[in-house]
Amino acid sequence: MVGGRELGKWMYEQISAYEAAMSSERKKRLLPEMP
């Protein structure tokens, strides 16, 4: 069993990566004419 601190760190990294991917996808959709 992983410690709570390790689990929290892992979840934080997963959420950060997910939010970064979502924000870049949103920018691509909002600014399709931008390179």
N, CA, C and O atoms as a Tinker XYZ file with bonds, in Angstrom:
   140  protein
     1  N      0.859000   -1.209000    0.000000    73     2
     2  CA     0.000000    0.000000    0.000000    64     1     3
     3  C      0.881000    1.240000    0.000000    63     2     4     5
     4  O      1.818000    1.357000    0.790000    81     3
     5  N      0.570000    2.140000   -0.880000    73     3     6
     6  CA     1.341000    3.382000   -0.951000    64     5     7
     7  C      0.902000    4.310000    0.173000    63     6     8     9
     8  O     -0.257000    4.291000    0.587000    81     7
     9  N      1.831000    5.122000    0.664000    73     7    10
    10  CA     1.481000    6.091000    1.706000    64     9    11
    11  C      0.579000    7.175000    1.151000    63    10    12    13
    12  O      0.558000    7.416000   -0.056000    81    11
    13  N     -0.162000    7.824000    2.026000    73    11    14
    14  CA    -1.071000    8.889000    1.591000    64    13    15
    15  C     -0.330000   10.014000    0.887000    63    14    16    17
    16  O     -0.843000   10.602000   -0.065000    81    15
    17  N      0.892000   10.314000    1.359000    73    15    18
    18  CA     1.658000   11.400000    0.749000    64    17    19
    19  C      2.043000   11.049000   -0.682000    63    18    20    21
    20  O      1.962000   11.888000   -1.580000    81    19
    21  N      2.469000    9.785000   -0.892000    73    19    22
    22  CA     2.832000    9.342000   -2.241000    64    21    23
    23  C      1.617000    9.363000   -3.162000    63    22    24    25
    24  O      1.710000    9.775000   -4.318000    81    23
    25  N      0.477000    8.915000   -2.642000    73    23    26
    26  CA    -0.745000    8.894000   -3.447000    64    25    27
    27  C     -1.155000   10.312000   -3.803000    63    26    28    29
    28  O     -1.534000   10.584000   -4.942000    81    27
    29  N     -1.081000   11.222000   -2.830000    73    27    30
    30  CA    -1.441000   12.617000   -3.091000    64    29    31
    31  C     -0.536000   13.234000   -4.140000    63    30    32    33
    32  O     -0.996000   13.989000   -4.997000    81    31
    33  N      0.756000   12.916000   -4.076000    73    31    34
    34  CA     1.707000   13.448000   -5.049000    64    33    35
    35  C      1.394000   12.914000   -6.440000    63    34    36    37
    36  O      1.422000   13.655000   -7.423000    81    35
    37  N      1.092000   11.604000   -6.512000    73    35    38
    38  CA     0.773000   10.988000   -7.796000    64    37    39
    39  C     -0.490000   11.599000   -8.393000    63    38    40    41
    40  O     -0.529000   11.925000   -9.579000    81    39
    41  N     -1.530000   11.752000   -7.559000    73    39    42
    42  CA    -2.787000   12.330000   -8.048000    64    41    43
    43  C     -2.567000   13.759000   -8.523000    63    42    44    45
    44  O     -3.119000   14.168000   -9.545000    81    43
    45  N     -1.761000   14.523000   -7.781000    73    43    46
    46  CA    -1.488000   15.908000   -8.169000    64    45    47
    47  C     -0.809000   15.953000   -9.531000    63    46    48    49
    48  O     -1.141000   16.796000  -10.365000    81    47
    49  N      0.143000   15.048000   -9.761000    73    47    50
    50  CA     0.838000   15.013000  -11.052000    64    49    51
    51  C     -0.116000   14.630000  -12.176000    63    50    52    53
    52  O     -0.056000   15.205000  -13.263000    81    51
    53  N     -1.005000   13.653000  -11.920000    73    51    54
    54  CA    -1.966000   13.240000  -12.945000    64    53    55
    55  C     -2.906000   14.389000  -13.302000    63    54    56    57
    56  O     -3.173000   14.638000  -14.477000    81    55
    57  N     -3.406000   15.090000  -12.279000    73    55    58
    58  CA    -4.332000   16.200000  -12.506000    64    57    59
    59  C     -3.627000   17.342000  -13.227000    63    58    60    61
    60  O     -4.207000   17.969000  -14.114000    81    59
    61  N     -2.373000   17.617000  -12.851000    73    59    62
    62  CA    -1.624000   18.697000  -13.499000    64    61    63
    63  C     -1.436000   18.390000  -14.984000    63    62    64    65
    64  O     -1.616000   19.263000  -15.832000    81    63
    65  N     -1.072000   17.143000  -15.291000    73    63    66
    66  CA    -0.870000   16.751000  -16.684000    64    65    67
    67  C     -2.183000   16.842000  -17.452000    63    66    68    69
    68  O     -2.203000   17.290000  -18.598000    81    67
    69  N     -3.287000   16.418000  -16.823000    73    67    70
    70  CA    -4.597000   16.457000  -17.470000    64    69    71
    71  C     -5.014000   17.889000  -17.758000    63    70    72    73
    72  O     -5.488000   18.192000  -18.853000    81    71
    73  N     -4.838000   18.782000  -16.770000    73    71    74
    74  CA    -5.234000   20.175000  -16.965000    64    73    75
    75  C     -4.369000   20.846000  -18.028000    63    74    76    77
    76  O     -4.870000   21.657000  -18.806000    81    75
    77  N     -3.077000   20.519000  -18.073000    73    75    78
    78  CA    -2.197000   21.095000  -19.089000    64    77    79
    79  C     -2.648000   20.650000  -20.479000    63    78    80    81
    80  O     -2.671000   21.453000  -21.411000    81    79
    81  N     -3.006000   19.370000  -20.620000    73    79    82
    82  CA    -3.474000   18.856000  -21.905000    64    81    83
    83  C     -4.791000   19.513000  -22.296000    63    82    84    85
    84  O     -4.972000   19.886000  -23.455000    81    83
    85  N     -5.712000   19.662000  -21.348000    73    83    86
    86  CA    -7.003000   20.268000  -21.645000    64    85    87
    87  C     -6.850000   21.727000  -22.053000    63    86    88    89
    88  O     -7.516000   22.176000  -22.986000    81    87
    89  N     -5.982000   22.479000  -21.369000    73    87    90
    90  CA    -5.828000   23.896000  -21.697000    64    89    91
    91  C     -5.210000   24.061000  -23.084000    63    90    92    93
    92  O     -5.585000   24.981000  -23.812000    81    91
    93  N     -4.267000   23.187000  -23.467000    73    91    94
    94  CA    -3.677000   23.306000  -24.796000    64    93    95
    95  C     -4.701000   22.921000  -25.861000    63    94    96    97
    96  O     -4.730000   23.524000  -26.933000    81    95
    97  N     -5.539000   21.926000  -25.580000    73    95    98
    98  CA    -6.599000   21.553000  -26.518000    64    97    99
    99  C     -7.593000   22.694000  -26.687000    63    98   100   101
   100  O     -8.043000   22.971000  -27.799000    81    99
   101  N     -7.933000   23.356000  -25.587000    73    99   102
   102  CA    -8.890000   24.456000  -25.630000    64   101   103
   103  C     -8.315000   25.610000  -26.450000    63   102   104   105
   104  O     -9.034000   26.230000  -27.233000    81   103
   105  N     -7.028000   25.902000  -26.277000    73   103   106
   106  CA    -6.401000   26.982000  -27.044000    64   105   107
   107  C     -6.434000   26.659000  -28.534000    63   106   108   109
   108  O     -6.685000   27.538000  -29.358000    81   107
   109  N     -6.179000   25.396000  -28.878000    73   107   110
   110  CA    -6.206000   25.000000  -30.288000    64   109   111
   111  C     -7.597000   25.211000  -30.877000    63   110   112   113
   112  O     -7.732000   25.624000  -32.029000    81   111
   113  N     -8.633000   24.927000  -30.084000    73   111   114
   114  CA    -9.998000   25.071000  -30.575000    64   113   115
   115  C    -10.397000   26.546000  -30.666000    63   114   116   117
   116  O    -11.100000   26.950000  -31.593000    81   115
   117  N     -9.939000   27.350000  -29.689000    73   115   118
   118  CA   -10.327000   28.761000  -29.683000    64   117   119
   119  C     -9.587000   29.554000  -30.760000    63   118   120   121
   120  O    -10.132000   30.501000  -31.328000    81   119
   121  N     -8.336000   29.159000  -31.038000    73   119   122
   122  CA    -7.528000   29.917000  -31.994000    64   121   123
   123  C     -7.058000   29.003000  -33.126000    63   122   124   125
   124  O     -5.861000   28.740000  -33.244000    81   123
   125  N     -7.978000   28.517000  -33.959000    73   123   126
   126  CA    -7.584000   27.582000  -35.024000    64   125   127
   127  C     -6.713000   28.231000  -36.086000    63   126   128   129
   128  O     -5.968000   27.540000  -36.781000    81   127
   129  N     -6.796000   29.556000  -36.222000    73   127   130
   130  CA    -6.007000   30.236000  -37.243000    64   129   131
   131  C     -4.576000   30.501000  -36.794000    63   130   132   133
   132  O     -3.714000   30.824000  -37.610000    81   131
   133  N     -4.323000   30.363000  -35.479000    73   131   134
   134  CA    -2.974000   30.596000  -34.964000    64   133   135
   135  C     -2.087000   29.382000  -35.245000    63   134   136   137
   136  O     -2.566000   28.248000  -35.206000    81   135
   137  N     -0.807000   29.604000  -35.525000    73   135   138
   138  CA     0.101000   28.477000  -35.766000    64   137   139
   139  C      0.416000   27.747000  -34.456000    63   138   140
   140  O      1.165000   26.771000  -34.458000    81   139
